[in-house]
């Protein structure tokens, strides 16, 4: 699976759970300075309530993709409605500045 196919699989998997979610690639893979063993960092933004069940559902789906493709996936899952101040955090600002929306 090529990197673009992998990214599409990640996005498709998240959107199957929440069609309104945003999926962002961030970190070294988005900046283009990743090493071959670097992980893939994703931010999932949703308007849904984010609880343990929702996080598990998303992470389980992405784990399966990572397992099949031999990619290490790290995921931050955040509700834009549960935590309205999320968008002023340093992490969010870095994702928007350096990341790539899928």
C-alpha positions as CSV (number, residue, x, y, z in Angstrom):
1,X,0.0,0.0,0.0
2,X,1.4,3.4,-1.0
3,X,1.4,6.3,1.4
4,X,-1.5,8.1,-0.4
5,X,-3.5,4.8,-0.2
6,X,-2.7,4.5,3.4
7,X,-3.8,8.0,4.2
8,X,-7.0,7.5,2.2
9,X,-7.7,4.2,4.2
10,X,-7.2,6.1,7.5
11,X,-9.6,8.9,6.4
12,X,-12.2,6.5,5.1
13,X,-12.0,4.4,8.3
14,X,-12.6,7.5,10.5
15,X,-15.4,8.8,8.2
16,X,-17.2,5.5,8.4
17,X,-17.5,6.1,12.2
18,X,-18.2,9.8,11.9
19,X,-18.9,11.2,8.4
20,X,-18.5,14.8,9.8
21,X,-15.1,14.3,11.4
22,X,-11.9,16.0,10.2
23,X,-8.8,14.0,10.0
24,X,-5.4,15.7,10.1
25,X,-1.9,14.3,9.6
26,X,0.6,16.1,11.7
27,X,4.1,15.7,13.0
28,X,7.2,14.6,11.1
29,X,5.2,12.8,8.4
30,X,3.3,16.0,7.6
31,X,6.4,18.2,7.8
32,X,8.3,15.8,5.5
33,X,11.2,15.1,7.9
34,X,10.2,11.6,9.0
35,X,12.6,8.8,9.4
36,X,11.6,5.4,8.0
37,X,10.6,4.2,11.5
38,X,8.6,7.3,12.4
39,X,5.0,6.9,13.5
40,X,2.0,8.5,11.8
41,X,0.3,11.1,13.9
42,X,-3.3,11.9,13.3
43,X,-5.7,14.3,14.9
44,X,-9.4,13.4,14.6
45,X,-11.8,16.3,15.3
46,X,-15.4,15.6,15.8
47,X,-18.5,17.4,17.0
48,X,-19.6,14.2,18.7
49,X,-19.2,13.6,22.4
50,X,-15.9,11.9,22.8
51,X,-15.9,9.2,25.4
52,X,-13.9,6.0,26.0
53,X,-16.2,4.0,23.6
54,X,-15.8,6.5,20.8
55,X,-12.0,6.7,21.2
56,X,-11.8,2.9,21.3
57,X,-13.9,2.5,18.2
58,X,-11.7,4.9,16.2
59,X,-8.4,3.6,17.6
60,X,-9.4,-0.1,17.0
61,X,-10.2,0.7,13.3
62,X,-6.9,2.5,12.9
63,X,-5.0,-0.2,14.7
64,X,-6.2,-2.7,12.1
65,X,-5.0,-0.5,9.3
66,X,-1.7,0.0,11.0
67,X,-1.3,-3.7,11.6
68,X,-2.1,-4.6,8.0
69,X,0.3,-2.0,6.6
70,X,3.0,-2.2,9.2
71,X,2.6,1.5,10.1
72,X,2.7,2.8,13.7
73,X,-0.3,5.1,14.2
74,X,-0.7,7.6,17.0
75,X,-4.1,9.3,17.3
76,X,-5.4,12.3,19.2
77,X,-9.2,12.4,19.2
78,X,-10.9,15.6,20.3
79,X,-14.4,16.9,20.4
80,X,-14.8,20.5,19.2
81,X,-18.1,20.8,21.2
82,X,-17.1,19.2,24.5
83,X,-13.9,21.2,24.8
84,X,-14.4,24.6,23.0
85,X,-11.0,25.8,24.2
86,X,-9.2,23.0,22.4
87,X,-8.6,25.3,19.4
88,X,-6.4,27.6,21.4
89,X,-4.0,24.9,22.5
90,X,-0.4,24.7,21.2
91,X,-1.0,21.3,19.8
92,X,-4.0,22.4,17.7
93,X,-2.1,25.5,16.5
94,X,0.8,23.3,15.4
95,X,-1.5,20.9,13.6
96,X,-3.1,23.7,11.7
97,X,0.2,25.4,10.8
98,X,2.2,22.3,9.9
99,X,-0.4,19.6,9.4
100,X,-2.3,18.4,6.4
101,X,-6.0,17.9,6.4
102,X,-7.0,14.7,4.7
